[in-house]
Amino acid sequence: MKITLEIDSEKASAFLNFIRSLDFIKIKVQEDFEEPTKEEILQSIEAGLKEVKDHLEGKIKLKEARTFLDEL
């Protein structure tokens, strides 16, 4: 099965890192795909850490990994 996804550039690197960890997914890079810059990667990590901090402080509720995967 082939699935095409369009992902915001801010979240693309985090999403790619996640799916690369799954052994049943193969990634084919398209010509229009641009690897994220170091700044974009750091911004993505910073945003993710802020989400975790907000979750731990009870400001937001995060989805469980199983819920996220079920939505795919």
CYANA upper distance limits for C-alpha pairs under 8 A (distance plus 0.5 A):
  7 ILE  CA     11 LYS  CA      7.20
  7 ILE  CA     12 ALA  CA      6.20
  8 ASP  CA     12 ALA  CA      6.52
  9 SER  CA     13 SER  CA      8.01
 10 GLU  CA     40 GLU  CA      7.40
 10 GLU  CA     43 GLN  CA      8.22
 10 GLU  CA     44 SER  CA      6.70
 11 LYS  CA     15 PHE  CA      6.68
 11 LYS  CA     44 SER  CA      6.93
 12 ALA  CA     16 LEU  CA      6.53
 13 SER  CA     17 ASN  CA      6.60
 13 SER  CA     36 PRO  CA      6.97
 13 SER  CA     40 GLU  CA      8.49
 13 SER  CA     41 ILE  CA      6.95
 13 SER  CA     44 SER  CA      7.75
 14 ALA  CA     18 PHE  CA      6.77
 14 ALA  CA     41 ILE  CA      8.32
 14 ALA  CA     44 SER  CA      7.09
 14 ALA  CA     45 ILE  CA      8.09
 15 PHE  CA     19 ILE  CA      6.78
 16 LEU  CA     20 ARG  CA      6.47
 17 ASN  CA     21 SER  CA      7.15
 18 PHE  CA     22 LEU  CA      7.75
 19 ILE  CA     25 ILE  CA      7.40
 20 ARG  CA     25 ILE  CA      7.72
 20 ARG  CA     26 LYS  CA      8.41
 20 ARG  CA     27 ILE  CA      8.21
 29 VAL  CA     33 PHE  CA      7.07
 36 PRO  CA     40 GLU  CA      6.25
 36 PRO  CA     41 ILE  CA      6.83
 37 THR  CA     41 ILE  CA      6.77
 38 LYS  CA     42 LEU  CA      6.68
 39 GLU  CA     43 GLN  CA      6.58
 40 GLU  CA     44 SER  CA      6.59
 41 ILE  CA     45 ILE  CA      6.74
 42 LEU  CA     46 GLU  CA      6.56
 43 GLN  CA     47 ALA  CA      6.56
 44 SER  CA     48 GLY  CA      6.65
 45 ILE  CA     49 LEU  CA      6.65
 46 GLU  CA     50 LYS  CA      6.68
 47 ALA  CA     51 GLU  CA      6.80
 48 GLY  CA     52 VAL  CA      6.84
 49 LEU  CA     53 LYS  CA      6.63
 50 LYS  CA     54 ASP  CA      6.54
 51 GLU  CA     55 HIS  CA      6.56
 51 GLU  CA     60 ILE  CA      8.16
 52 VAL  CA     56 LEU  CA      6.65
 53 LYS  CA     57 GLU  CA      6.68
 54 ASP  CA     58 GLY  CA      6.69
 54 ASP  CA     59 LYS  CA      5.55
 54 ASP  CA     60 ILE  CA      6.30
 55 HIS  CA     59 LYS  CA      6.19
 55 HIS  CA     60 ILE  CA      5.38
 55 HIS  CA     61 LYS  CA      6.19
 55 HIS  CA     62 LEU  CA      7.12
 63 LYS  CA     67 THR  CA      6.80
 63 LYS  CA     68 PHE  CA      6.99
 64 GLU  CA     68 PHE  CA      6.91
 65 ALA  CA     69 LEU  CA      6.69
 66 ARG  CA     70 ASP  CA      6.54
 67 THR  CA     71 GLU  CA      6.85
 68 PHE  CA     72 LEU  CA      7.35
